[in-house]
């Protein structure tokens, strides 16, 4: 069987647990006690002394006091949460100004924490993804993987054909050249016009800055898709839902193989900017009501 076929059918081992947690789950002692054992040199991994914070998987040989430990590792997909963010919420757990946080709306986890896959600024709305797996979040956000983001953009006035061509060809921003891989008109009347835009990166307020660079102002910005995940019209503002296990597996199949990440990369959220933008060329696939609600 070809290796790529095996990757599409076998369960994916995500986010290996820390050694002391895996041992505690197997009944070898409390987490604190096991950390002390690790420091004391009573635990080894693949013949080498273990260290605090070390992560282990099914392929590792772990010994406690010289005896091989029998650990069970779950082959389960991570949780992925879809949230419909309204305007007026911040994507941060701590805000000096005390503004409402999206994290207050999320279900509680028995262990671990929710990690936002990209962000939306305070005045933007639409699709936000969260996961409890740092590796998945990194792959979804990192610029090298070019995961597409799609937005519905309302502007004041109407962009001329020359403006649209500049946005497709690329406009110079203070942090480099930026361009839409897709921009199409999506209706509107009076002073407002809607457009669908696609980007495969996520720089800070990039969509707004790009339109400003050609002389028009964005009055509303709504993310409608992130990679393969659409914002369903049935998901109301302020509501969230878990992706079903089958949906998560389909998402994992579309992502590149997981690379080893450093703790600082996960904690800092590589590619995690104030606003992520862009997505897929199938603009008709996601039916969103563009009228102001």
N, C-alpha and C positions, 0 to 999 in steps of 0.2 A: 504493500500500500504506500503511495507517495506520502512524503512527510507533510505536504500542505493539506492533504485530505485528513490525516490524523489530527492535525491542529484544529480542524473545523468540527470534529465530532467528539474529541476527548474533553472531559471537564477541565476547566482552567483553574489552576491553583493560584489564588490571588492573595497578595499581601501576607507573606509568611509571618507567623506569630513570633513574639519575643520568646527566647529560650525559657526564662523563668515562668512565663505564663503557660507555655506548653507543658512544662513539668508540673506546675500547679494543677492544671486541668486534668492531668493524668494521675493526680493523687499523691505526688511525691512530697508535698508539703505546702505551706503558705507561700505566696509570692515573695514576701519579705524574707522569710527563712531561706528560700531558694536563692535569692540574691546574695545572701550572706555565704551560702555554700559556693556560689560561683566565685565570689571574691576570695574565698579560702582555697580555691583550686580543687574543689571536690567534684567539679563537673568539667567534662571535656567534650569537644565536638570534632569528630573526624581525627581523633588522636591529638588534638591541640587544646590547650587550656581555654576554657570558655571565658567570655567577658560580658560585662553588664550591657544590656541593650542588644545583644546579638540576636539575629533572627535565624530561624531554622526551618527546614522543610522536610518532606518525606525522604529525601535522598541522604540526609545527614545521619551519621551514627553518633548517638549521644550516650555518654556513659556517666553514671552517678556513682561515686565511690568505686570506680572501676568496673561496675556492672552495667551492661547494655540496657538502656531505658527503652521501654516499649511505649511509644507515643502514637496517638491517632491524630491524623491531620485531616481536617474537613476540606473536601474539594467542592466548594460552593462559590457561586458567583457573588460579587459584592452587591450591596444595595445601591440602587440609583434612584434618586427622587426627582420628580419633575414638579417644579413650582411655578405658578403664574404670578409673577411679581407685579404689583401695582406701582404707580408712581408714588413717591413719598416714603419709600423704605430704603434703608441703607444695607449694603451687603457687607456687614461687619458685626462682630459680637460686641465691640466696644466703640462707643461714639461719645466724644466729649460733649457734644451738643445734645445728647439724649434723644436723638431721632429714633423712630421705630426701626427695628431690625428684622430682616427676613428670617433670621434664625429663631425668633420668637414664635414663628408660625410652624416650625418643623416638628415632627414627632420626636420623642425622646429615644435615644439609643441606650440599650442595656450596657453596651461597652463601646469604646471608641468615640469618634466625633464626626459630625458632618463637615465635609470639605466642599466649598463651592467650586464648581467647574466654570471658571470665568466669573465675571461680575457684570452688573448693570449699574449705571450711576443713579443717583437719587431721583432724577427726573425722568428716567427711562423705565420702561415696563416690558413685560413679556416673559419669555421662556428662560428659566434658570434651572440648571442641573446641580444636584448635590450627590455626593457619594461618601461612603465610609472607607473607601480604599484610596490611599495616596498615590499608588502607582497608576491607577486608572485615571485619576484627576490629572496627573502630570502628562500622560499621553494625550488626553483630550485637549489640554491647554497649550502644550509646548509648540512654539512656532515651527519646529522642524517637521511636525507631522501634518501641518496644513489642514487641520479639520475646519471645514467650511461653516460659516455662520451666515444666516440670512435675516435681514431686517426689513420691516415695513417702515418707511420714512415719510413723514408729512412735512412739507416745506411751505413757507409763506411765499406765494407767488409761483412762478413756473420757470423751470430750468429750460434754457434754450438748447437746441441741438448742439451748438458749439460747447456749452457747458457740459452736457452729457458726454460728449466725445472727450473732453479734457479729463473727466472723471474716469472714463474707461482707459485712456492712455496713461494717466498718472499725473497727480499733482504733487508739488513739492511741499512737504510739511517740515516743521522744525526738527523732527526726528527721522526724516528721510522721505523717499518717494512712496506714495500710496496710490493704489488704483483699485477699482471695482472689477472683478471678473465678470460680473453681470450687473446691469442696471436697466430696469424696464419701467415704463409708466404703469400706474395701477389705479388711475381714475382720480376723482376729486372734482370739486366745483368751487366757484367763487374764488377767494384768495388762497385756497389750500389745494395742493396737489400731492398725491401719493406716489411713491416709487418703491420698487423692490430692489434691494442691493445685496450683493454677495461679496464677501471677503474670506480669505483663508488665513487670517491672522487677527490679533486682538490688541491693538495699541490703545492707549488711553484716549477716550473720546474721539476715536478715529473718524467715525462716520460724520459726526457733527463738524469736525475740523475740516474734513474734505469738502463738504458742501460750503462751508464758510470760505474756503480757499477760492471757490469760483463765484462767490458773491451772493449766495442765498443762505437763509437761516432755517435750521431744522426746528419745527415747533412740536413735533412728537416723534419719538423713536421707540419701536417695539420689536423685540427679537421674536421671530416666529419659528426659527429652526436652529438647532445646533447639531452639526453632523447629520446623522440619520434620524434624530429625534425631532418630531414636529410638536408645536404647541396646539393641542386639540381645542377646538372651539367649545367643547363641553367642559373644559377645565376653567372654572370661573376665577376671577382675580382673588388672590389671597388663598387659593386652594392648592393642594399638592396631592400627588399620588406616586406610589412606587411603580417603577417599571416591573412588569411580570418577569419571572425567571427566564422565560423564552425570549423576551425583548432584550434583557441584559445580555444573554448569550449572542443574540444577533448583533448587538452593539460591539461586543468583544471581537467577533469575527471580522468586523470592518476596521478594527484598529491594528496598528503594527504591533509586533511582538513586544512584550514588556521588557524594558531595560532596567538594570539596577539603578535605583535612585539613592541619592544621599539624603540623610535626615534633613539637612538644611534646604535641599531642593523641595522636599515635600512640605516642610513647614512654611517656607516662603512662598510656595505656590508659583512654580515656574510658569511664566506666561500669563499669570493671573493679574490682569490689569483692571482698572476701574471700569472698563467697558470693553466687551468682546463683540466682534462684528462678523457678519457675512454668512453665506451658506450655499445652498444647492440651486442649480439652474432650473429645477422643476417648480417654477413659481406657482403653477396652477394647482399643485398637489395639496397645498395647505390653504383651506378656505377660511380666511379671517375677515371679519367685518371691519372695514377701514373707517367706518363712520365714528365720530367722536362719541364716546359713551359717558 
